[in-house]
Amino acid sequence: MALSKAIKPVSFLLRECSETLAVRTNCLAFGPKYARYSVSTARPLINWTPVTTHTDGNFTSQPVRFYARAARKKQEFPSQLQDLPPSMLKLEYAAVPLAQTTSDVVKKLISLELASHGEKLRLKEEQLISKVQRDKNDRTSTEVKVAVLTARIRNYQEHLQKHPKDKANKRRMLMSIDRRKKKLKFLRRTRYDAFEKVCQELGIAYTFPPDYYRRVTKRWLAKKALCIKIFKEAQRKRAERRNKVKQAASQAKIEPSGAPPPETQETAV
């Protein structure tokens, strides 16, 4: 009796395996892509490859990991350093008259053709500063600081387009954006004509900050309503106390000044 109970599951498994093998053999005759289908669901098995046969007639299936994936085409971000020609001299050699008469090899060394990214960025900062500075010696005004921050922010944006997971540079970019917002806000409040000139020369689109930054939730709304209710109740109690003080003062003024006090009246009686 126990042996028959043990044989039944084994026979069931053998029958299932034979049916699966027959179905896969028939599907293989129509093409390798039909060999992925199972018997019960009749749907493609994602983790199986087309069935292959060996010389001994056994079938083998290998798991597929799907490593090949269509590459996404990255959007090209325009660089702010594109307008700098390679023949332009570096910042420290631009005012040297001898640099124009040197040989081609020396010119190549002191030009932007072999310059680093930092040297090009400093030259771009100087170009933006020259557009907004008040005079030639101005290096500390709000307009100059906004120009320097603008060049750095655009440099961070270009870097994050190529390396989107660089969290440190993303944090620096957000901090620079906040600093520039504060300086633009101050400049707009104090010197509006300079603010308009800075935004126009540097290509900055200024947007007004929202009145309130906090996220509105049900809990916050309930707490705010409770605070308003408590404030109104406190204001009402203060008004009642003021009215009582005013009434007491007015009653004291109404009483006749020549009337004797109550103690003197009792003694007279």
Secondary structure, DSSP 8 states (H G I E B T S, - for coil): -HHHHHHHHHHHHHHHHHHHHHHHHHHHHH-GGGGGB-SSS-SB-TT----EE-TTS-EE-------------------TTTTS-TTSB-GGGTT-GGGGSS-HHHHHHHBGGG--HHHHHHHHHHHHHHHH-SSTT--SSHHHHHHHHHHHHHHHHHHHHH-TT-HHHHHHHHHHHHHHHHHHHHHHHH-HHHHHHHHHHHT-------S--S---HHHHHHHHHHHHHHHHHHHHHHHHHHHHHHHHHHHHHS-TTS--HHHHHHH-
